Amino acid sequence: MSHPEIVGQEEEAAAQGVIADGRDIDRYRSIVFPNAVRELRKQQGFARLLALSAILPDIPYVRLSKIERGEVVAKAAELRSIAVAMRVAPEALLLDIDDPAFDIADWATELQGWTDEDIAEDRFAVLLAAAIRARRDADRTLSIPNVERRFGIAPVILSRLENGYKPLGRWNAQTVRAVCALLDVADAPALRAYVARADADGTLHAYLPAAASRAARIEKTRARIALLREELHDPAQPVPVRAKAAQPLRAVATAAAPSEGEAAVLAAIEQSDTATVRLVPVFGAPLADGLIDRIPVGRTVEAPRHAQPGSYGLRVCRATLGPALPAHAIVVVDPDRFPSSGGLAVVREAGGLRLLVVTFDRQGRMIGYSVNPDREIELDTLDPADLGTVVAVLLD
């Protein structure tokens, strides 16, 4: 069953190929998988996502957070694991976006309460996306590799720009200069004037639906949810089994022995019903440019069992990865484990340590990025000795 009001408006906008004003910009273009994870999580007593993440070791916290926010489409196996952890049917995690009772504006809590300035800047981000698409379409020599070579815009950044990923003011100065060079304007004010002219004369109209089409988003979401329903009903797929809780474990911690200025990782197993508590030292003080100084803070935290002996705690210090990982959080870093996509990594630089989200670009390169400051680092080119993986996130 279709939602006549939403679908009618969106198909009309798509058919016209014109986005006339801020109302028609798809503010929800980043939400490709609205779901019931957040609502059911709270109903099941998991007040924080971190509590649910703690019993889902196979799904990195950042990945789980993006699933809950609808920014990525969950795999059927992930939905099964989440459902087992919350003791619900996997299908209960899916929403019917064509149900007249479904309202994405109500579901997308993080996009509520936008100011007029927020809406205007989001609109400009989409217009800029269309302008870049138009520029590259007019000059077929501006392939993705050539844009990177001539203007220094990495493929992953170009993709975000061409999809209106974030407002102009949130891009760093280097990226803004590169975009200005690509569009052959002098500076940011000239860039805004250029985009306004292109919008006024109709140059951007044909490219706007590709950058912010409600109809395309809804159709993609509808198809992916339908496929997930089929996969969840496939009897050939294994069903994860949650192990029964054993008798309560008696935790035993041993005294820390200093080693080269740091507390060593502690372990003790006394009896078969005794759990090992692995305490690791915590470091971290804020530095400029989002870096973290590796100095001890005089405390320890418990590390997960799979963390290797050289693991340590690191204070986040600033919300460099956005609100999902607040400044007061402590991450447990395993320097002997190489990062994987969807997780978090710590890079050792000359000035300190940097916390990054790990992903892949279109060329298959492993990229680490932070939000504030805006950084993109190609991880494949770094010495593995300078990389570590976040294996746990702790919130005080």
Sequence and secondary structure as in RCSB ss.txt:
>XXXX:A:sequence
MSHPEIVGQEEEAAAQGVIADGRDIDRYRSIVFPNAVRELRKQQGFARLLALSAILPDIPYVRLSKIERGEVVAK
AAELRSIAVAMRVAPEALLLDIDDPAFDIADWATELQGWTDEDIAEDRFAVLLAAAIRARRDADRTLSIPNVERR
FGIAPVILSRLENGYKPLGRWNAQTVRAVCALLDVADAPALRAYVARADADGTLHAYLPAAASRAARIEKTRARI
ALLREELHDPAQPVPVRAKAAQPLRAVATAAAPSEGEAAVLAAIEQSDTATVRLVPVFGAPLADGLIDRIPVGRT
VEAPRHAQPGSYGLRVCRATLGPALPAHAIVVVDPDRFPSSGGLAVVREAGGLRLLVVTFDRQGRMIGYSVNPDR
EIELDTLDPADLGTVVAVLLD
>XXXX:A:secstr
   HHHHHHHHHHHHHT   SGGGS TTTT    BSHHHHHHHTT  SHHHHHTT TTS HHHHHHHHTTSS   
HHHHHHHHHHHTS GGGGB  TTSTT  HHHH GGGTT  HHHHHHHHHHHHHHHHHHHHHHH TT  HHHHHHH
H   HHHHHHHTTT S GGGS HHHHHHHHHHTT SSHHHHHHHHHHHHHTTTTTTTHHHHH HHHHHHHHHHHH
HHHHHHHT TTS         S  EEE     EETTEE       STTEEE EEEEEEEEE GGG EEEEEEEEE
EEE TTS TT EEEE  S TT TTS TT EEEEETTS   TTSEEEEEETTEEEEEEEEE TTS EEEEETTTTE
EEEGGGS GGGEEEEEEEE  
